[in-house]
Amino acid sequence: MHRLRLLISTSHDPWFNLAVEECIFRQMSPEQQVLFLWRNDDTVVIGRAQNPWKECNTRRMERDDIKLARRSSGGGAVFHDLGNSCFTFMAGKPGYDKQISTGIVLAGLRRLGIEAHASGRNDLLMVTPDGERKISGSAYRETHDRGFHHGTVLLSANLSRLADYLNPDPKKLAAKGITSVRSRVANVCEQHPAVDHAALVNALSEAFFAHYGAAVIPEFISPDEWPDLPGFADTFARQSSWEWNFGHAPSFSHQLDERFAWGGVELHMEVEKGEIQAARIFTDSLDPAPLEALAQALAGVRYQAEALSAAVAAHASQWPQAAKELAELQAWFERALR
């Protein structure tokens, strides 16, 4: 077994890449130093302790077919496209040291003529005519015998889309969880137009080998062939599941209100692990009974537009005299929760 390992993914699926990362991290020998290089296409990646409804414009993400991926490390929400390159350093303890991995990234950038430096918030900054701008952010994870440092490098990302998906709808959420800190960012290509993902992969690989004084043949991981990693199928299933990406959110409260021709409705929901634990409906409708009964029926329903819509439809079958009002309520839920 060689003490160095270099893996390069040709997949652009965030769930696939994060599942590979998780499997390698769990199964690597503590004596090894690993570098994993990868990219995701059209994805919002959130930290382990974040609430997607608080951090992301989930309505616009669904409309534009943007994936949500929850990583196992901390930190804030980021938008990935193919102009954004990702790296992961893994090592056993006591050899794991994020200062070493940060130094390797900076050395790799220098090989491309890019001068950058680390800031106090786990970021790498590049000097531009408009001042220092963030080109890289990082997050970390440690267990008792190993650790990893993963991050991104903005090469030619569509920065206008950051605002599209990382600015949530103004929902009335009383939400817990870690809130992202927004930074002023820039692409490397603005100062170094020739640098692309392939060039960065080569530069980081060379800097990795130079630091440890050895080299290994890269292992390419393709989406066309299931990786030969024990437990990968289960890890991928978890990584791609609604329960992990959405349902793992911290507890929060959500208040909705709307006025219809037949009366006003105010809905209060307590949500835990992506499921409605309790709901209350206040209304000045002349016949509040169907709505009061609906509040009871919402307990245990997934906090998701389709699930709430189905719950209202099922409830309406028991209240035919309120079919019109409940149909309007169902359409409202579908709009409000996306």
NULUMMAR-159962 format. One line per 2 residues: their letters; for each residue x, y, z of N, C-alpha, C, O. Coordinates in pm, whole numbers. Atoms other than C-alpha are relative to their C-alpha. Layout:
N
A	X/Y/Z/X/Y/Z/X/Y/Z/X/Y/Z ~ ... $
This chain:
338
MH	83/-119/0/0/0/0/88/125/0/174/143/86 ~ -74/-125/6/138/338/-105/-62/99/97/-184/101/114 $
RL	53/-94/-99/104/613/153/-73/117/-64/-148/186/4 ~ 73/-103/72/-22/857/-115/-107/-63/-88/-91/-174/-138 $
RL	105/44/90/-344/824/-312/-63/122/-65/-102/216/4 ~ 60/-109/76/-477/1052/-585/-119/-54/-77/-105/-145/-159 $
LI	121/41/69/-837/1014/-705/-58/119/-75/-63/230/-22 ~ 57/-105/84/-996/1215/-987/-134/-51/-53/-141/-153/-120 $
ST	133/40/45/-1370/1197/-1054/-33/69/-132/-6/188/-151 ~ 50/-57/125/-1512/1245/-1403/-152/21/6/-213/61/-93 $
SH	144/-23/-18/-1866/1261/-1262/-25/144/41/56/206/110 ~ 42/-135/-40/-2046/1592/-1224/-123/-4/91/-188/98/114 $
DP	115/20/-88/-2315/1449/-995/44/21/145/130/-53/193 ~ -47/-28/-136/-2280/1597/-643/-25/-117/96/57/-143/184 $
WF	30/112/-89/-2447/1298/-475/101/-113/-20/143/-177/76 ~ -102/101/32/-2207/1061/-652/134/39/62/197/-41/130 $
NL	-132/-44/-47/-1899/1267/-566/8/3/153/109/-37/210 ~ -2/-3/-147/-1994/1320/-201/-6/-141/59/48/-166/166 $
AV	1/140/-46/-2068/947/-167/138/-62/-15/182/-137/72 ~ -137/48/16/-1723/868/-308/88/54/112/164/-20/174 $
EE	-78/-63/-105/-1568/1115/-65/-24/-68/135/71/-98/208 ~ 36/61/-128/-1754/962/230/57/-142/11/110/-179/116 $
CI	-49/138/-3/-1660/604/139/152/-4/14/206/-82/93 ~ -147/-3/-9/-1293/685/85/43/41/140/134/-18/198 $
FR	-37/-50/-133/-1279/877/412/-18/-107/107/67/-123/195 ~ 26/104/-99/-1433/592/610/97/-117/-11/134/-178/90 $
QM	-72/124/23/-1222/319/453/151/16/-16/224/-83/-17 ~ -143/-20/23/-880/479/400/81/-46/121/33/-44/235 $
SP	-92/33/-108/-586/361/602/45/129/68/74/227/0 ~ -46/-121/-69/-488/613/872/143/39/-36/186/151/-7 $
EQ	-138/-32/40/-133/593/734/6/72/-134/112/118/-175 ~ -2/-58/134/-239/733/397/-29/150/1/-92/203/92 $
QV	40/-136/32/-260/1087/260/-71/-6/-136/-15/-57/-233 ~ 84/13/119/-536/1119/-1/-36/138/-53/-67/229/23 $
LF	51/-119/67/-620/1390/-255/-106/-45/-100/-80/-128/-187 ~ 113/31/88/-959/1370/-429/-39/129/-71/-64/231/-6 $
LW	31/-118/80/-1035/1614/-715/-127/-26/-80/-144/-134/-137 ~ 132/25/56/-1385/1663/-856/-69/131/-33/-21/239/2 $
RN	85/-116/32/-1654/1900/-990/-147/-42/6/-181/-158/-19 ~ 145/21/4/-2030/1932/-954/-63/97/-99/-13/208/-119 $
DD	70/-86/93/-2272/2074/-1207/-133/43/59/-211/-40/106 ~ 130/-57/-37/-2562/2304/-1112/-55/-57/130/-153/-132/131 $
TV	32/55/-132/-2583/2228/-741/15/108/107/105/191/100 ~ -23/-73/-124/-2634/2407/-413/43/-102/104/-28/-198/131 $
VI	-52/88/-103/-2421/2238/-147/-11/74/133/38/186/147 ~ 18/-62/-131/-2513/2310/215/79/-77/105/112/-194/87 $
GR	-72/63/-109/-2332/2238/540/-88/-94/80/-211/-91/70 ~ 70/106/-76/-2427/1955/774/-109/57/90/-212/-8/109 $
AQ	94/-54/-99/-2610/2185/1020/-90/109/-57/-145/189/19 ~ 77/-110/60/-2792/2408/771/-142/-40/-37/-174/-157/-58 $
NP	139/17/39/-3158/2454/688/-15/46/-145/3/164/-173 ~ 5/-40/141/-3211/2449/309/-105/105/-29/-85/190/-116 $
WK	105/-99/25/-3535/2649/326/41/138/48/-9/239/-3 ~ -51/-128/-49/-3352/2920/519/112/53/-89/126/174/-107 $
EC	-120/-39/72/-3039/2923/302/-20/15/-151/52/92/-215 ~ 8/13/145/-3165/2854/-51/-135/49/-52/-235/51/20 $
NT	126/-28/69/-3426/2970/-298/-49/-131/-60/-27/-160/-177 ~ 40/134/42/-3581/2624/-317/-100/4/-116/-103/-87/-199 $
RR	96/-14/110/-3858/2747/-548/74/11/-135/41/-57/-231 ~ -74/-20/125/-3611/2867/-811/87/-121/-32/105/-155/-149 $
ME	-79/121/24/-3390/2560/-764/-84/-108/-66/-38/-175/-159 ~ 87/100/61/-3683/2333/-843/-34/37/-144/-34/-49/-232 $
RD	34/-46/135/-3779/2543/-1144/115/-22/-98/92/-60/-213 ~ -116/7/89/-3424/2536/-1285/73/-133/7/181/-147/-52 $
DI	-59/134/-11/-3349/2171/-1197/140/5/63/234/-58/14 ~ -125/-10/-76/-3073/2261/-949/-5/-98/116/-101/-97/194 $
KL	-1/99/-108/-2977/1979/-713/38/65/133/108/166/137 ~ -45/-35/-134/-2943/2019/-339/81/-116/55/39/-231/45 $
AR	-86/103/-59/-2660/1829/-169/48/47/136/105/155/149 ~ -48/-30/-135/-2588/1824/203/131/-76/22/136/-198/6 $
RS	-127/65/-27/-2225/1756/289/10/-38/147/-73/5/228 ~ -14/47/-139/-2102/1592/609/84/94/85/99/71/205 $
SG	-80/-97/-75/-1883/1888/709/-85/122/33/-199/133/-12 ~ 72/-121/-37/-1984/2223/857/11/107/-107/37/78/-224 $
GG	-14/-112/93/-1979/2567/699/-130/37/-68/-237/-11/-32 ~ 116/-62/63/-2213/2754/469/-37/-58/-134/22/-154/-182 $
AV	54/44/128/-2406/2715/147/81/61/-114/123/176/-108 ~ -74/-45/118/-2229/2740/-190/-69/-53/-125/-134/-158/-122 $
FH	52/46/129/-2336/2715/-553/114/-53/-84/218/11/-96 ~ -102/63/85/-2140/2480/-780/-51/-8/-143/-166/-45/-167 $
DL	19/40/139/-2123/2467/-1157/135/-47/-52/229/-61/26 ~ -123/60/51/-1854/2334/-1391/117/99/-3/229/60/-34 $
GN	-108/-96/-15/-1655/2655/-1348/56/5/140/135/93/173 ~ -40/4/-140/-1599/2562/-986/66/-137/26/0/-240/12 $
SC	-72/126/-23/-1335/2297/-900/8/-29/149/21/61/232 ~ 2/42/-140/-1338/2096/-578/119/-89/32/166/-165/-53 $
FT	-110/85/-47/-1060/1933/-376/-34/-53/139/-104/12/216 ~ 12/56/-134/-1056/1705/-72/133/-62/39/183/-149/-32 $
FM	-119/62/-59/-747/1624/137/-44/-84/119/-121/-37/203 ~ 31/88/-113/-774/1331/377/129/-59/55/221/-91/-21 $
AG	-119/58/-63/-520/1201/625/-37/-52/138/-131/-3/200 ~ 17/49/-136/-498/1001/945/71/92/97/156/173/59 $
KP	-67/-77/-105/-396/1156/1273/119/-81/54/112/-203/59 ~ -16/-146/-16/-155/1289/1382/42/73/-126/68/193/-121 $
GY	-48/-66/121/-56/1358/1020/-97/101/-58/-55/190/-132 ~ 97/-93/54/-380/1541/940/26/141/53/34/163/174 $
DK	-28/-139/-36/-314/1916/936/-53/88/-112/0/87/-223 ~ 59/-82/106/-530/2163/747/93/112/-46/75/166/-155 $
QI	-98/-98/47/-240/2407/735/84/-58/-114/122/14/-207 ~ -75/64/107/-53/2154/522/-81/-1/-129/-30/35/-235 $
ST	82/6/121/-342/2106/281/-23/138/-59/-24/154/-181 ~ 13/-136/50/-397/2481/257/127/43/-73/121/106/-178 $
GI	-127/-32/64/-27/2521/178/16/-68/-135/72/-9/-228 ~ -8/71/129/-54/2259/-99/-86/69/-104/-45/83/-219 $
VL	86/-71/95/-346/2444/-259/67/130/-45/67/161/-164 ~ -68/-125/37/-155/2773/-248/120/-26/-90/146/49/-184 $
AG	-114/36/84/152/2603/-394/-46/-39/-140/18/-4/-239 ~ 54/36/131/-61/2456/-673/-42/122/-79/-18/130/-199 $
LR	38/-123/69/-203/2797/-753/122/77/-49/121/134/-158 ~ -123/-70/42/147/2946/-762/59/-63/-125/116/8/-209 $
RL	-49/65/122/242/2687/-1024/-71/51/-125/-19/42/-236 ~ 77/-56/112/-26/2847/-1241/16/151/-11/-51/215/-92 $
GI	-23/-143/2/101/3197/-1173/-100/79/82/-110/201/66 ~ 104/-65/-79/-177/3273/-925/52/23/142/83/-73/213 $
EA	-40/-32/-136/-75/3452/-607/-124/20/85/-206/108/59 ~ 114/-9/-91/-324/3399/-329/51/-21/141/163/-68/161 $
HA	-39/23/-139/-316/3390/49/-123/-38/82/-237/-10/42 ~ 109/45/-86/-525/3243/329/-48/115/88/32/196/135 $
SG	57/-99/-91/-762/3461/529/-41/-72/129/-23/-193/143 ~ 35/58/-128/-893/3408/879/-123/-86/-1/-150/-156/97 $
RN	127/72/3/-1222/3251/766/7/-121/-95/-91/-150/-164 ~ -12/121/82/-1092/2941/586/-12/29/-149/-46/-60/-227 $
DL	11/-40/139/-1088/3134/258/139/27/-58/234/55/14 ~ -119/-45/73/-822/3198/-6/-39/123/-80/-142/125/-147 $
LM	28/-127/65/-804/3551/-144/101/28/-109/220/-3/-96 ~ -85/-41/112/-666/3679/-475/-13/151/-16/-121/207/0 $
VT	3/-145/22/-571/4040/-543/-54/28/-139/-8/-29/-238 ~ 57/-43/128/-780/4201/-817/5/153/-5/31/216/97 $
PD	4/-146/6/-804/4560/-945/-104/63/93/-95/181/127 ~ 103/-50/-91/-1109/4593/-721/27/-36/145/-60/-20/230 $
GE	-35/40/-135/-926/4469/-413/4/-150/14/-11/-223/-84 ~ -7/144/-24/-894/4127/-254/-138/-62/-14/-238/-9/34 $
RK	124/72/19/-1160/3878/-355/20/-147/33/127/-204/9 ~ -4/142/-34/-1239/3529/-234/-8/-85/-127/-96/-65/-211 $
IS	5/94/111/-1158/3254/-485/-15/-144/49/-33/-236/-32 ~ 7/135/-53/-1172/2955/-251/-54/3/143/-15/87/224 $
GS	49/19/-136/-1365/2845/57/15/-145/41/19/-233/-45 ~ -27/135/-50/-1315/2540/276/-91/-37/116/-149/49/182 $
AY	68/54/-117/-1485/2319/532/77/-123/45/159/-177/-30 ~ -84/104/-60/-1349/2049/761/-86/-101/76/-198/-73/118 $
RE	65/104/-81/-1442/1726/934/108/-85/65/208/-119/1 ~ -96/85/-70/-1258/1521/1194/-71/-109/77/-180/-87/132 $
TH	42/106/-91/-1309/1188/1367/117/-25/95/214/50/95 ~ -104/21/-101/-1097/1037/1644/135/-34/-61/239/-9/1 $
DR	-128/43/55/-832/902/1403/31/55/-138/133/19/-197 ~ -26/-54/134/-861/1100/1077/-75/131/-19/-161/168/62 $
GF	68/-127/28/-970/1427/922/2/29/-149/83/-28/-223 ~ -9/-46/138/-1048/1590/592/-24/149/-10/-91/210/74 $
HH	12/-142/35/-1029/1936/442/-47/2/-144/26/-41/-234 ~ 43/-13/139/-1240/2002/135/-40/144/-28/-81/218/62 $
GT	27/-138/37/-1294/2320/-58/-19/13/-149/-20/-85/-224 ~ 27/-32/140/-1356/2489/-389/98/105/-49/157/179/29 $
VL	-74/-109/65/-1169/2708/-634/-87/52/-113/-124/-22/-204 ~ 81/-62/104/-1370/2951/-844/88/32/-119/172/123/-113 $
LS	-79/-23/120/-1220/2932/-1192/-78/86/-100/-32/193/-139 ~ 81/-75/98/-1495/3047/-1429/-148/-22/29/-228/-39/-63 $
AN	138/24/-40/-1818/3001/-1233/-90/116/-44/-45/230/-56 ~ 98/-103/32/-2132/3189/-1331/-42/67/130/-134/20/198 $
LS	20/-62/-132/-2128/3426/-1034/-138/63/14/-186/80/126 ~ 134/-59/-11/-2464/3582/-1119/-100/-101/54/-203/-63/110 $
RL	94/102/-47/-2629/3251/-1036/11/-23/151/-79/-82/211 ~ -10/10/-146/-2501/3266/-679/-120/68/65/-182/14/157 $
AD	112/-76/-57/-2765/3529/-606/-133/-67/-31/-228/-55/47 ~ 124/66/38/-3031/3326/-788/-42/-105/101/-161/-118/134 $
YL	34/119/-79/-3010/3026/-558/38/10/147/-10/-70/228 ~ -42/-12/-140/-2845/3142/-235/-71/113/74/-38/143/188 $
NP	83/-99/-67/-3095/3416/-159/-139/-60/15/-213/-69/-83 ~ 127/69/-16/-3399/3244/-6/-120/91/-20/-111/213/-6 $
DP	125/-73/1/-3758/3345/-62/-26/57/140/14/-4/239 ~ 26/-57/-133/-3876/3573/221/-114/-72/71/-215/-11/106 $
KK	98/76/-76/-4071/3295/391/8/42/147/113/86/193 ~ 2/-37/-141/-4176/3361/750/47/-120/83/-32/-188/148 $
LA	-58/113/-72/-3938/3106/900/67/48/127/141/147/127 ~ -78/-18/-123/-3819/3102/1258/92/-121/4/57/-224/62 $
AK	-82/117/29/-3528/2878/1172/130/-1/78/196/102/93 ~ -129/20/-64/-3234/2740/1364/99/-50/-105/63/-71/-221 $
GI	-103/50/91/-2907/2621/1210/103/105/-30/84/223/-1 ~ -111/-88/33/-2583/2771/1090/-34/83/-122/-72/29/-226 $
TS	29/-89/111/-2632/3076/869/128/29/-78/234/52/-21 ~ -115/-27/85/-2401/3129/573/46/144/12/-35/235/32 $
VR	-58/-134/7/-2167/3427/565/38/26/-145/121/-45/-202 ~ -28/-31/140/-2162/3585/219/130/80/-13/158/170/66 $
SR	-127/-69/24/-1828/3700/81/2/58/-141/-73/14/-228 ~ -20/-56/134/-1721/3912/-215/97/-92/-74/210/-112/-31 $
VA	-75/105/69/-1596/3661/-469/43/46/-139/-6/145/-193 ~ -46/-25/136/-1413/3656/-802/46/-132/-60/82/-225/12 $
NV	-51/116/71/-1317/3400/-1064/149/18/-31/194/128/-61 ~ -142/-1/37/-952/3310/-1124/18/46/-144/115/115/-176 $
CE	-16/-31/142/-1012/3349/-1499/0/150/-29/45/192/-135 ~ -2/-144/22/-1061/3723/-1455/143/54/-9/169/149/-82 $
QH	-140/-40/3/-686/3754/-1393/86/-99/-78/193/-64/-128 ~ -79/106/64/-568/3424/-1545/-91/-81/-92/-132/-191/-56 $
PA	102/61/86/-793/3336/-1842/36/-139/-52/-52/-213/-94 ~ -39/130/55/-589/3030/-1948/-20/-115/98/-11/-231/59 $
VD	9/105/-102/-645/2840/-1622/-139/-65/-6/-241/3/9 ~ 126/73/-2/-913/2570/-1648/10/-115/100/110/-129/171 $
HA	5/108/-99/-1012/2264/-1445/116/-98/-20/179/-140/77 ~ -108/96/25/-760/2033/-1614/134/55/47/214/-19/106 $
AL	-126/-60/-45/-476/2276/-1547/8/2/152/115/-23/208 ~ -1/-2/-147/-578/2310/-1182/22/-140/56/97/-157/152 $
VN	-20/139/-45/-600/1931/-1140/147/-37/-9/202/-95/85 ~ -143/31/16/-246/1896/-1276/84/74/103/174/16/164 $
AL	-81/-81/-92/-110/2179/-1061/-15/-47/144/84/-56/216 ~ 21/49/-137/-268/2052/-738/63/-137/19/118/-166/126 $
SE	-63/132/-8/-151/1698/-812/150/13/16/210/-55/100 ~ -145/-19/-8/206/1816/-868/41/58/134/142/17/192 $
AF	-33/-59/-130/202/2028/-552/-16/-104/112/61/-104/208 ~ 23/109/-96/65/1729/-356/120/-96/0/171/-132/106 $
FA	-115/89/10/344/1504/-485/127/66/51/208/4/121 ~ -121/-71/-41/610/1769/-428/8/11/151/116/-4/209 $
HY	-2/-15/-146/508/1821/-65/43/-130/67/121/-128/162 ~ -30/128/-65/531/1450/17/119/-74/-60/158/-180/-13 $
GA	-120/58/59/828/1376/-209/-22/-135/-65/68/-219/-65 ~ 32/126/67/657/1094/-396/-114/26/-98/-182/129/-91 $
AV	108/-14/97/414/1039/-683/-68/-136/-20/-7/-241/-3 ~ 76/122/28/142/786/-766/-82/22/-127/-103/135/-170 $
IP	85/-7/118/-70/705/-1070/-142/37/44/-193/-25/138 ~ 136/-39/-39/-412/878/-1049/-99/-114/-21/-86/-193/-115 $
EF	112/93/15/-722/665/-997/-119/82/-49/-167/172/20 ~ 113/-73/57/-1002/788/-1223/-130/-70/36/-145/-191/17 $
IS	130/54/-40/-1358/742/-1095/-104/52/-98/-122/173/-113 ~ 94/-36/105/-1623/738/-1366/-143/-28/42/-169/-127/111 $
PD	142/28/-30/-2001/769/-1334/-55/-116/-81/-162/-168/-51 ~ 47/110/85/-2029/500/-1604/25/-136/64/-25/-238/17 $
EW	-34/127/-66/-1891/237/-1367/-10/22/150/56/109/206 ~ 19/-13/-144/-2003/191/-1006/133/-19/72/199/-121/50 $
PD	-131/13/-66/-1697/252/-784/7/-127/85/-89/-168/150 ~ -23/122/-79/-1551/-58/-624/36/40/143/149/24/187 $
LP	-18/-47/-137/-1597/81/-274/-105/-69/88/-224/-56/60 ~ 98/65/-89/-1760/-124/5/-102/100/55/-66/205/108 $
GF	106/-84/-53/-2094/24/100/-37/119/-85/-115/204/-42 ~ 26/-119/81/-2103/271/-190/-148/14/-34/-201/125/-28 $
AD	141/-9/40/-2459/185/-299/-84/59/113/-169/145/88 ~ 77/-52/-113/-2597/252/49/35/146/28/-52/227/61 $
TF	-43/-139/-24/-2391/570/88/-59/93/-104/-103/203/-72 ~ 59/-82/107/-2509/701/-249/-150/16/22/-203/125/4 $
AR	145/-8/-25/-2871/618/-162/-29/101/109/-124/179/98 ~ 20/-97/-107/-2841/817/160/32/141/-48/-44/234/-20 $
QS	-43/-132/44/-2656/1106/-3/-102/64/-95/-117/186/-96 ~ 94/-51/99/-2921/1140/-274/-144/7/52/-234/46/-22 $
SW	136/9/-53/-3222/1101/-44/-53/136/47/24/223/88 ~ 65/-119/-54/-3471/1372/49/22/8/151/41/116/206 $
EW	-15/3/-145/-3436/1260/411/132/61/45/136/130/147 ~ -130/-57/-36/-3066/1355/417/11/146/-43/50/230/38 $
NF	-23/-134/54/-3065/1664/197/-97/104/57/-57/217/85 ~ 99/-92/-56/-3387/1823/326/-38/-37/144/-39/48/233 $
GH	53/43/-129/-3508/1615/620/97/13/115/55/11/231 ~ -100/-13/-106/-3182/1655/812/9/143/55/93/172/139 $
AP	-4/-140/-42/-3257/2026/861/-32/14/148/-110/-64/202 ~ 37/-28/-139/-3267/2166/1215/-148/38/10/-209/78/-88 $
SF	141/-33/-23/-3611/2224/1367/-26/148/-31/60/233/-10 ~ 36/-139/25/-3795/2540/1262/-152/14/-1/-225/-85/-5 $
SH	142/-32/9/-4133/2710/1257/-25/78/-128/61/153/-173 ~ 36/-73/122/-4311/2842/949/-143/49/13/-234/-26/47 $
QL	133/-60/-2/-4605/3077/935/-39/42/-141/39/109/-210 ~ 54/-37/130/-4817/3118/621/-132/74/22/-208/38/111 $
DE	131/-63/-8/-5108/3355/572/-44/45/-138/38/85/-221 ~ 58/-35/130/-5339/3428/281/-147/36/22/-211/-12/115 $
RF	143/-34/-7/-5681/3584/222/-67/-48/-127/-22/-22/-239 ~ 82/50/108/-5940/3414/7/-135/73/2/-164/146/97 $
AW	132/-64/5/-6287/3532/-100/-88/-44/115/-175/31/160 ~ 84/56/-107/-6438/3310/171/59/22/140/-3/-17/239 $
GG	-56/-28/-131/-6201/3422/451/152/-5/1/214/-52/-94 ~ -145/3/-16/-5847/3464/575/46/-127/71/-27/-184/152 $
VE	-58/120/-61/-5622/3174/674/141/31/46/219/92/-26 ~ -137/-11/-53/-5313/3174/894/40/-140/49/-25/-197/136 $
LH	-46/135/-33/-5121/2847/920/134/9/72/226/73/22 ~ -125/10/-75/-4850/2783/1182/44/-146/2/-34/-235/39 $
ME	-52/137/2/-4629/2475/1143/129/-9/81/215/79/73 ~ -125/34/-67/-4362/2326/1368/60/-118/-74/-2/-224/-85 $
VE	-61/100/88/-4120/2126/1156/127/-53/65/211/23/112 ~ -119/65/-54/-3861/1876/1276/41/-113/-93/-42/-197/-129 $
KG	-53/100/93/-3641/1661/1051/-84/-8/-127/-109/-115/-181 ~ 73/-7/125/-3841/1777/752/-143/-48/8/-207/-68/-96 $
EI	137/50/-17/-4173/1659/897/-78/93/91/-25/141/192 ~ 85/-87/-82/-4461/1865/1035/-37/-75/128/-101/-180/124 $
QA	31/61/-129/-4488/1784/1404/-133/48/54/-205/-28/119 ~ 126/-58/-48/-4780/2015/1481/-38/116/-91/49/185/-144 $
AR	49/-110/83/-4996/2261/1289/-124/61/67/-202/-9/131 ~ 119/-71/-47/-5254/2523/1386/-48/91/-112/33/157/-178 $
IF	58/-86/102/-5489/2705/1151/-97/97/67/-186/56/142 ~ 91/-105/-47/-5658/3035/1238/-73/56/-122/-11/81/-226 $
TD	77/-47/115/-5938/3158/1013/-124/75/46/-178/49/154 ~ 129/-66/-25/-6235/3393/1000/-106/-53/-96/-209/12/-117 $
SL	98/65/85/-6414/3158/762/-129/-26/79/-125/-48/200 ~ 127/25/-66/-6781/3110/839/-16/-147/40/-99/-180/125 $
DP	5/143/-34/-6723/2733/852/143/-47/27/207/-104/-61 ~ -140/32/-28/-6390/2677/1027/27/-149/25/143/-189/27 $
AP	-21/140/-38/-6443/2307/1108/90/-78/-97/179/-149/-52 ~ -88/75/91/-6286/2165/788/147/40/13/236/-44/0 $
LE	-138/-48/-11/-5975/2379/837/61/-41/134/179/-76/142 ~ -49/45/-130/-5945/2298/1206/36/-149/-4/135/-191/55 $
AL	-29/144/14/-5963/1928/1119/123/-22/-87/201/-115/-62 ~ -118/13/85/-5703/1978/846/128/21/80/226/-50/58 $
AQ	-120/-24/-83/-5455/2118/1100/41/-126/72/160/-156/82 ~ -31/125/-68/-5478/1792/1291/56/-103/-98/146/-180/-64 $
AL	-41/99/101/-5435/1590/970/142/26/-53/204/-64/-110 ~ -132/-33/54/-5111/1770/881/114/-54/86/228/-62/40 $
AG	-106/55/-86/-4919/1624/1177/54/-129/-61/-23/-220/-94 ~ -64/116/58/-4670/1371/1043/22/7/-150/82/-84/-208 $
VR	-17/-16/144/-4680/1502/684/135/64/-30/179/154/42 ~ -128/-57/41/-4351/1577/508/-17/147/-38/-116/183/-102 $
YQ	2/-143/33/-4274/1951/476/46/15/-145/162/44/-174 ~ -29/3/143/-4293/1943/99/-129/32/-73/-236/-16/-34 $
AE	121/-45/68/-4534/2099/-148/-87/-117/-44/-209/-115/-23 ~ 79/114/50/-4638/1767/-302/-68/-76/113/-183/-118/101 $
AL	55/75/-113/-4689/1599/35/-117/75/64/-219/14/97 ~ 110/-77/-57/-4902/1883/174/-119/4/-94/-234/-4/-50 $
SA	108/-1/98/-5102/1899/-147/-79/-131/6/-202/-131/4 ~ 66/131/-8/-5175/1525/-125/-81/-13/129/-189/-71/129 $
AV	71/8/-127/-5272/1559/241/-131/79/-5/-233/34/48 ~ 122/-80/12/-5522/1836/161/-102/-71/-90/-221/-72/-60 $
AA	91/72/91/-5666/1635/-129/-68/-116/72/-188/-137/56 ~ 58/111/-75/-5715/1332/98/-101/51/103/-206/-10/123 $
HA	90/-58/-100/-5873/1552/364/-130/49/-65/-237/37/-6 ~ 117/-56/68/-6109/1711/109/-104/-107/-29/-224/-78/-35 $
SQ	97/107/28/-6266/1373/34/-93/-25/119/-201/-81/103 ~ 82/18/-119/-6398/1373/390/-88/122/27/-176/118/114 $
WP	76/-123/-21/-6537/1725/364/-51/52/-135/-7/158/-181 ~ 46/-41/134/-6726/1746/31/-66/139/0/-62/209/-101 $
QA	66/-131/-4/-6918/2056/147/101/115/-6/64/229/-33 ~ -104/-104/3/-6584/2244/164/99/-25/-115/213/21/-109 $
AK	-90/39/108/-6439/2109/-162/64/121/-69/184/119/-98 ~ -53/-118/70/-6401/2451/-327/106/70/85/213/105/35 $
EL	-95/-69/-88/-6230/2612/-28/129/-81/16/239/-25/13 ~ -119/83/-19/-5995/2317/25/82/-11/-129/204/-23/-123 $
AE	-75/1/126/-5903/2310/-345/83/127/-15/197/122/-62 ~ -76/-125/4/-5801/2676/-322/116/-5/99/225/44/72 $
LQ	-105/14/-100/-5605/2596/-7/112/-90/-51/230/-63/-29 ~ -99/93/56/-5432/2305/-182/90/71/-101/212/54/-98 $
AW	-78/-74/100/-5323/2528/-472/93/101/67/206/121/22 ~ -83/-96/-75/-5194/2787/-224/121/-70/62/233/-20/52 $
FE	-112/75/-57/-4983/2527/-41/104/-33/-106/224/-19/-83 ~ -94/38/107/-4831/2413/-370/87/117/-41/205/100/-69 $
RA	-78/-118/36/-4725/2768/-450/92/45/114/208/79/92 ~ -69/-61/-113/-4616/2873/-102/122/-79/47/218/-21/97 $
LR	-108/81/-57/-4389/2581/-13/109/-33/-100/208/-95/-62 ~ -105/32/97/-4187/2554/-332/115/98/15/214/88/-58 $
